[in-house]
Amino acid sequence: MNAVLAGRTAAVTGGGRGIGAAIAAALAGAGATVAVIDQDAEGAKRTADGLGGVAVAADLTDAEQAERAVQDVVDALGAPDVFVNNAGILRAGDLTTSPVDDWDAQFAVNTRAAYLSVRAASRHMRERAAGGSIVVVTSNCADTPRMDLGAYCASKAATDMMARCLALELAGEGIRVNTLCPGSCDTELQREQWRRLGIGPERQIAGDPAKFRTGIPMGRLTTPEDVADLAVVLASDATRFVTGQSWHVDGGQTLS
Ligand SMILES: NC(=O)c1ccc[n+]([C@@H]2O[C@H](COP(=O)([O-])OP(=O)(O)OC[C@H]3O[C@@H](n4cnc5c(N)ncnc54)[C@H](O)[C@@H]3O)[C@@H](O)[C@H]2O)c1
């Protein structure tokens, strides 16, 4: 990809592995200097070291740690031009029998940590008064009901709406906020879901009428790079007049 982010700074939460690590690499590949925030200190360091970036360890569900993590990024790189909220967890299970803890844990990371992270980042971006781009990774099931993923869907739907409201609040200051909604991607998060449900990638691609899943029309899983490439576009000036929108990267998985 061209150096469309040359001279820019970016931060990626949950960049220690999976989709976040791919996004960090793609942003760096497009010329940005990248900070990686993750509760997994080693993962954050591994990704950041590979990109000549900055690593910050924090549990982003904690308000103080989230504030501190973003402050550390600002101290190292200045207020970021690009902030990608990507950290997330999934605990598959149905709504009636899953432990309440699973609901709380998914809302703590997918919704609360997302709010705390973009809240802190947008304040610094506002103070700097030079615009910017916030990308919030949700999921293609933020707007499509899924069996066995009720709490996850709800946590991502809430975050999607939070991001759209934030887009409205920040539009006048040239700070854009868009959501990136991946489909099933072969990462540790997804593999844990497959283990819990006793299925695998083939079932995901083919679909499962018993679970009202349509499969993936384009015939393969999403790759982290599919998501990362769109993150670069949303971070760049190519989308300078685009805000408050949801972008699905799922090979048609949620077309019907
Ligand atoms: N993999 C998929 O199929 C898929 C599909 C749709 C959406 N997503 C979303 O994409 C994002 C990335 O998912 P992934 O598949 O790469 O997951 P992953 O489990 O591979 O990576 C998630 C990263 O987030 C970090 N993290 C988790 N909780 C954190 C916390 N409290 N504070 C700081 N860091 C934390 C983890 O340490 C990890 O490095 C998530 O928001 C996920 O919901 C994934």
The ligand as an SDF file (V2000), in Angstrom:
LIG
                    3D

 44 48  0  0  0  0  0  0  0  0999 V2000
  -11.8290  -13.0160   14.8440 N   0  0  0  0  0  0  0  0  0  0  0  0
  -13.0540  -12.8110   14.3950 C   0  0  0  0  0  0  0  0  0  0  0  0
  -13.6840  -13.6850   13.7580 O   0  0  0  0  0  0  0  0  0  0  0  0
  -13.7210  -11.4760   14.6240 C   0  0  0  0  0  0  0  0  0  0  0  0
  -14.9090  -11.2150   13.9290 C   0  0  0  0  0  0  0  0  0  0  0  0
  -15.5560  -10.0020   14.1260 C   0  0  0  0  0  0  0  0  0  0  0  0
  -15.0140   -9.0750   14.9980 C   0  0  0  0  0  0  0  0  0  0  0  0
  -13.8660   -9.3500   15.6650 N   0  0  0  0  0  0  0  0  0  0  0  0
  -13.3400   -8.3270   16.5780 C   0  0  0  0  0  0  0  0  0  0  0  0
  -12.0300   -7.9610   16.1700 O   0  0  0  0  0  0  0  0  0  0  0  0
  -11.2820   -7.5500   17.3120 C   0  0  0  0  0  0  0  0  0  0  0  0
   -9.9830   -8.3280   17.3640 C   0  0  0  0  0  0  0  0  0  0  0  0
  -10.2940   -9.7030   17.4900 O   0  0  0  0  0  0  0  0  0  0  0  0
   -9.2200  -10.8660   17.2720 P   0  0  0  0  0  0  0  0  0  0  0  0
   -9.9420  -11.9460   16.5820 O   0  0  0  0  0  0  0  0  0  0  0  0
   -7.9760  -10.3310   16.7050 O   0  0  0  0  0  0  0  0  0  0  0  0
   -9.0100  -11.3150   18.8050 O   0  0  0  0  0  0  0  0  0  0  0  0
   -7.7180  -11.8590   19.5790 P   0  0  0  0  0  0  0  0  0  0  0  0
   -8.2550  -12.5350   20.7820 O   0  0  0  0  0  0  0  0  0  0  0  0
   -6.8340  -12.6060   18.6680 O   0  0  0  0  0  0  0  0  0  0  0  0
   -6.9600  -10.5050   19.9980 O   0  0  0  0  0  0  0  0  0  0  0  0
   -7.5660   -9.5990   20.8810 C   0  0  0  0  0  0  0  0  0  0  0  0
   -6.4870   -8.7670   21.5600 C   0  0  0  0  0  0  0  0  0  0  0  0
   -7.1500   -7.8590   22.4630 O   0  0  0  0  0  0  0  0  0  0  0  0
   -6.4620   -7.8590   23.6910 C   0  0  0  0  0  0  0  0  0  0  0  0
   -7.3540   -7.5260   24.7860 N   0  0  0  0  0  0  0  0  0  0  0  0
   -8.4360   -8.2320   25.2120 C   0  0  0  0  0  0  0  0  0  0  0  0
   -8.9620   -7.6680   26.3010 N   0  0  0  0  0  0  0  0  0  0  0  0
   -8.2290   -6.5620   26.5730 C   0  0  0  0  0  0  0  0  0  0  0  0
   -8.2780   -5.5750   27.5790 C   0  0  0  0  0  0  0  0  0  0  0  0
   -9.1820   -5.6270   28.5680 N   0  0  0  0  0  0  0  0  0  0  0  0
   -7.3710   -4.5780   27.5570 N   0  0  0  0  0  0  0  0  0  0  0  0
   -6.4050   -4.5420   26.5990 C   0  0  0  0  0  0  0  0  0  0  0  0
   -6.3040   -5.4620   25.6160 N   0  0  0  0  0  0  0  0  0  0  0  0
   -7.2020   -6.4640   25.6080 C   0  0  0  0  0  0  0  0  0  0  0  0
   -5.9100   -9.2830   23.8290 C   0  0  0  0  0  0  0  0  0  0  0  0
   -4.8400   -9.3470   24.7550 O   0  0  0  0  0  0  0  0  0  0  0  0
   -5.5270   -9.6030   22.3960 C   0  0  0  0  0  0  0  0  0  0  0  0
   -4.1910   -9.2470   22.1160 O   0  0  0  0  0  0  0  0  0  0  0  0
  -12.1840   -7.7900   18.5290 C   0  0  0  0  0  0  0  0  0  0  0  0
  -12.8290   -6.5780   18.8890 O   0  0  0  0  0  0  0  0  0  0  0  0
  -13.1990   -8.7910   18.0140 C   0  0  0  0  0  0  0  0  0  0  0  0
  -14.4080   -8.7420   18.7210 O   0  0  0  0  0  0  0  0  0  0  0  0
  -13.1970  -10.5280   15.4990 C   0  0  0  0  0  0  0  0  0  0  0  0
  1  2  1  0
  2  3  2  0
  2  4  1  0
  4  5  1  0
  4 44  2  0
  5  6  2  0
  6  7  1  0
  7  8  2  0
  8  9  1  0
  8 44  1  0
  9 10  1  0
  9 42  1  0
 10 11  1  0
 11 12  1  0
 11 40  1  0
 12 13  1  0
 13 14  1  0
 14 15  2  0
 14 16  1  0
 14 17  1  0
 17 18  1  0
 18 19  2  0
 18 20  1  0
 18 21  1  0
 21 22  1  0
 22 23  1  0
 23 24  1  0
 23 38  1  0
 24 25  1  0
 25 26  1  0
 25 36  1  0
 26 27  1  0
 26 35  1  0
 27 28  2  0
 28 29  1  0
 29 30  1  0
 29 35  2  0
 30 31  1  0
 30 32  2  0
 32 33  1  0
 33 34  2  0
 34 35  1  0
 36 37  1  0
 36 38  1  0
 38 39  1  0
 40 41  1  0
 40 42  1  0
 42 43  1  0
M  CHG  2   8   1  16  -1
M  END
$$$$
